[in-house]
Amino acid sequence: MGRLIKFLIYIVCLCFVGLVGYAYLGPIFGVDFSAPQDEIREPVILNVE
């Protein structure tokens, strides 16, 4: 049981390092993480009396 938990901890650490590496090296390989920048205008109707 201890070996299984140790193995799972190693897998979680490896996934974390892979995710951080992908976040840092992704733009070098052409991956764009920026959010789309579009202006959205919608009218707002307020019922004030």
N, C-alpha and C positions, 0 to 999 in steps of 0.2 A: 504494500500500500504506500509506503514511503517513497519507493522508486517512482510510482505513478505520479504522486504529487510533485516530486522533484522534476520529472519529465514535463508536466504541465506548466510548471513555473518557468522552465527553460523555453518552452514553446511561446509562452506569453511574452517573455523578455525578447525573444527573437522577433516576434511580430511587432513589438513596440519599436525596436531598433529599425526594422524594415520600414515601418510607417514614417518614422522621423527621417530616415534616409530618403524616402520617396518625396517627402515634403520639401527637403532641401535640394535634392538633385532633380526633381521633376521639371522645373523651368529650364534646366540645361538641355533636357531631352525633348523640349517642345510642349510640355504640358502647361496649360494656362489655368491657374487657380483663382484668378480674379473674378469678382462678381460682375454680371452684366450691368452697364451703367446706362439706363434709359430713364428719361424724364417722363413721369406720369402725372397728368393733371386731371382731376376729377372734381366736378362742382359739388359743393356741400350746401345743403339746404337746412337752415336752422329755423325751427318753429319757436320764435321768441314773441311773446305777447306783452 
